[in-house]
Amino acid sequence: MAGSLISMNKIIYLPITFLAFLQGGFSLLSLYLYQSGIDQETISMMLPFLGIGGLLGGICGGVSSDHSNPKKVLMIMAIPWLFIPMLISQSNMFVQVCAIFLIGMSLAGCRSVILYIITSQRNKEHINHSLSIRRIIINLCVAIGSGIMGFILSRSNDYYVAYMVFFGLATFASIAIYKIDMNKLHVSDIVENRKSRSQSLYLLSIISITLSLICFSFIPVYYTIYIVSEKQFPTDIAGYIFTFSGVIIVLFQVKLSVLTKNIDIHYRVISGVLFLSLGTFSVKYISDYTGLALSVSAWTLGEMLLFVPAVQFILEYTTSKKGKTISVYQSLFSVSDFIAPILGGAVIAFSFSYIWDISLALGITSSVIILIIKQKCGVKNESYQY
């Protein structure tokens, strides 16, 4: 029975919205901890547990969706939000680390399940549209949430906890009222439909996306610092960069997805990777606001082109079940967030600008790998179905 699960029940966008507001709030988690009296060195030791939790949550959420009702899995992954605000507000560092771990686990776990639901629609165009809407919601609400949180922290740390309580409860409530008709989920065993695929192609697809995600992870970690410290832009402009990027995504993500929907999925991913890496690389050569706007626009275009088909691209070559594959995809974000600062920190000792050379090299390498995959398999975008 053809049909779109999301079009029949758009309430799935509510938990996406509230989770994005939480993500926006947690973008300033380090500032909250610092204002709570924790020194920067200690904070740097605490925050990696966010990625560790994300790695575990992404795997658990996706794999569990293969074997259980996604609604139940989503509810379980959202339960920590009922306790996180209380834990993060404690003065005991061990308790706070546990809260940070749960934040990462719940965010990644919920995302994996939501991606599972979205990609379980039968119609490819519905999947593309839903993924585009998801990207818009995330970027818009993260930008708004981080702005609200910046204002809140300038007033009192107590309001930070109140913010978490509100959106944590809203997230849990929105999931509780969401209903899934299991008969509408298209969850046929991908392994059976991909017998011609090899494990090596699946591995190559994972490597290519990981390399592109490392490029993307360079942006929040180093981009704003670079333009302020190396290009002498004023500090306040840094905050507007992601707002500008978010506005572009809100205005053009759906239109871009519609325009590119019939293009071979390999070329869509490649174009996204190249725009992303070239956009970050170009920051080495900017000298004015026009150049900065063009650089941000380029990597934002890459982000829009890449993230809608990326999960579909990996699903095309997987040799595992859908939920397990999505959990792997979600975990790649945690892996790239872990690798990017380590790799960047290693090259900064020589020259800050080398980071953008590496970004370009990673983008080109990722694109070459995708071309190799396409040549070996010869998959056509028109035949792409789950």
N, C-alpha and C positions, 0 to 999 in steps of 0.2 A: 504494500500500500504506500504509494508515494505521498509525500507531505513533509512539512517542516515542523519538527518538534518545537523549535523556537518561535516560529510564527504563530503556533497554536497557544503558546504559553510564554509570552515575552517577560514574565516575571523573573526569569533566570537572570535578566539584566540587573535586578535589584541587588542580589549578593555581589555581583561584579562591581557595582557602583560603591557599595559600602566597603568592600575589601580594598578598592582603590583609594577611598578616603583614609582608610587605616594605613595603607602603604604610604600615602602622602604624609601622614603624621609621623610614621616611623622613619621617614627620611631625615628627621631632625632628632632621632633618638640619642645620638651621641651628644648633642647639645643639651638635651634634658639630663642626661647622666652627668655631664660636666657641671651643669648648674646645681646638681644635687650634691656636689662636692667630691666627685670622683675625678682623679687626675687623668690626663690624656693617655699616658702609658697604660694605665689599667683599663681604660675604655677600649684601647686598641687590642687588648687581650680578651675582652668580653665579647666584642662584636662578631668575631669569627663563628661564634655559636649560632648566630643568625643563619649563616650559610650551612652549617652542619645540620641544623634543624630543617632547613629548606631542602637539603638533599634527602633526608629521611622522609619528610612529609610528601615530597613530590613522588617518591617511589611508592610509598604506602597508598597514597590517594589513587594513583593510576592503576596499580596492580589490584587493589581491592575492588575497583570498579569493574574489573573483568569477571569477578566472582560474586558480587553482591549488587543489590539495588543502589545505583549511584546516589539517590536521594539519601539513603541511610549513611552511606560513606561520607557524603557532604556534611551531614549533621554531625557525625562523629568528629570530622576534621575541624568543625567550627566550635566544638565544645570548649576548647582552651580560651576562647574569647570571653567566656564567663568568669575566668580566673586571672587572666593576664594583667588587667589593670591593678588588681589587688597585689599581685606579686611584684610588678615592676615598681610599685610605690614603696616597697619595703627598703629598709636601710641595710639589710643583710645582702652582701654581694652574691653569695651563692644562690639565694632566692631570685635575685635580679637576673643572674645568668640563666637560671631555669626559665624565667619569663622570656628572655631573648631567644632561647632555644625554641620555646613554644610558639613565639611569633613567627619565626622562620618556618617551622613545621606546619603550622596551620595555614599560613598564606600559600605556601607551595602546594600543600595537600588539596586545599580548596580549588586552586587554579587547575590542578591536574584533573580533578573530577569535572569541573566546568568545561574544560577543553574536551574531555571525553564525551560529555553530553552534546556539545556543539558539533563535534565531528561525527556524531552518530546520526545526523540527519541524512536522509537518502539523497537529497538533491545537492549537487556540488555547488550550484549558485547560492543556495541557502547557506551552505557552510561558509563560503567566501564572504557573503554579506554579514553573517553573524560574527565572524572573526573580525571584520572591519569595524562593526559597531563596538565590539569588545575593545579594540584598540583605542577607539575614540573615547569611550567611557573611562578607560584606565588613564590615558594621558590627561584628559580634562580634570578628572577628580583628583588625581595625584597632584596636579598643579594647584588646584584650589585647596586641597588638604594641606599641602606644604605651606601655602601662603597663610592659611588660618593658623597653622601650628606655629609659624614664625611670630605671628601677632600674639598668640596665647603665651608663648614662652617669654615674650618681652614683658608680660604682666605677672605670671605666676606659674610655677611648676605644677601646682595643684590642678590648674585647668587642663593640663596635659592629660592627667589621669581621667578627668571628667570627659574629655574628648574621646578617649579610648573606651570608656564605659558606654558612652552613647552609641558610637559606631560599632562597637563589639556586640552590643545587644541588638542593634539594628541588623547586623549581619546574620546573627543566629536566628532572629525572628523571620527575616526574609527567606532564609533557607527552610525554616519550619513550615511556612505557608506554601512553599513551592511544591508542585505535584508533578510527578513523572509517570507517564503512561508507558510502561515497559514495552508494550506492543508497538509503540511508535519509534522505538530505538532500533537503528540499523546496526547491529553488532555482530555481524557474521564473522567467523574466524578468519582473520587476515592471513594467517599462515596458509590456510587452504587456498586462498585466492592469490597467494604469492609464491607458489611452489617453484616458479621459474627464477625467483630471486635468490641470490647467493648471500651468505653471511658477510662476505667481503664488501659487497655493494652497500649493505646496510651499515657496516662499520665506516665506510667512506662517507656516507651521507651524514653520519653523526659527527665525523671529524670536520667536514666542511662547515656544518652549522656551528660547531664549537668555535672554530677559528673566527667566524663572522661575529659570534657573540662576544668574543674577547675584544674585537674591534669596538663593539658597542659599549662594552664595560669600561673602556678607556675614557669614554665621554664624561660620565658623572664623576669619575675619580680624578681625571687630570685636565679636562678641557677648560673649565673655568679658572683653575689655578694657573694654567699656562697663559691664557689671555691677559690675566692680571699681572702675573709676575714677569712674563717674558715679553708681552706685547704692550704692556703699560696701559691697558684699558682700566677705567675706574672700577672699583670693587662692586659698586651697586649695579653695574651692567650685567654682572654674572647671574643675578637672580632673574633678569629679564630674558636670558637666553632660552631657558626651558619653557618659559611662558610663550615666547615667540614660536618655538618648535611645536608646542602643544596646540597653538592656534592654527598652525598649518595643518596639523593632523586632523583637527576637528573639522576644518573647512573642506579638506580634499581627500581624506582617506577613502570614503565610500566611492566617490567619483573615480578615484584612481583605480580602485579594485574593479569597478565596472569596466573601465577602459581596458584593463589588462587581463580580464578574466579568460579570454580565449587564446592568450599567449602561452606557449609551452611553459610548463611550471619550472623547468630547469632555467630558462632564460629569465623568468621573473625573479627567481632567487639570485641568479648571478647579477642581474642589474641592481638589485637591492644591496648586495654585498659590495659591489664596485662603487656605487654612489656613497655608501656608508664610509668605506675606507678612503675614497678620494676626498670626501667632505672633511674628514678629520685630518687628512694629510695636508689639505690646503691651508689649514690654520697657520702653518709655518710661514706663509707668504702674505698674510693679510696685514694691512697697515691702517685701515680705517673702518668705519662702521659699515660701509657698503660691502667691503670684503668679508667682514664678520657675518653679515646677514646672508651673503651667498654661501659661506662655509656652513653655517647652521642649516640653511635651506637644503643644501646638498645632502648632509648626513641625515636630515629629517626625511627627505625623499627616499633615501636608502632604507631607513627604518620602516617607512610605510610600504615600500615594495617588498621588503624581506619578511616581516613578521606575520603577514597574513598567510603566505604560502609555505612558510618554513615548516610548521608542524605537519602540513599536508605532504610536503616533500619527504619527510622522514617516514611518514605512514605509507607512502608509496613503495618504499624499499624495505620496510620492516620484515623480519622473519619471526616476529613475536606477535602476541595478541595486542589489540589496540590499547588497552589500559596500560599494559607494561611499556609499550612504546611511548605513550604520552608521558609516563612517569620518567622515562629516560630523557625525553625532550625537556621536561620541566627541570630535571636535575642539571641539565647542561648550563642553565642560567647560574646555578650555584657554583658549578665548576668554573665557569668563566669569571664570575665575580671573585673567585679565590685566586685564579691565575693572573688576572689583569694587574692588580696592585703589586704582586710579586715580580712579574715581568717588567712592569713599569719602574718599580723601585730599583731594579738591577741596572737599567739603562740610564736612569736619571743621573747616576754617579758620573757618567761620561758626558751626556748632554740631554737636556730635557726634550729637545726637538726630535731625538732618535725614536721617541715613543710613536710619533706619527709616521716615521719611516717603517717601523714595525707594523703599524696598523695597515699601511698600504700593502706591505709584503704579505700579511695574513689574508687580506682581501683578495689579492691576486691568486695566492695559493688555494684559497677556498674555491674561487671561480674555476681554476684549472681542474680541481678535483671533481667539481660538478660536471664539467664538460667530459671528463673521463667516464664518469658514471653514465652519462647520457649516451656516450658512444658505445659503451659496453652493453647497455641494456636496450637502448633505442625506444624508451617509453614515450608515448605520445600523450600530450596533455588531454586530448579528447577522450582517451580511453581511461582516464583516471577516475576511478570510483572506489568506494570502500565496500 
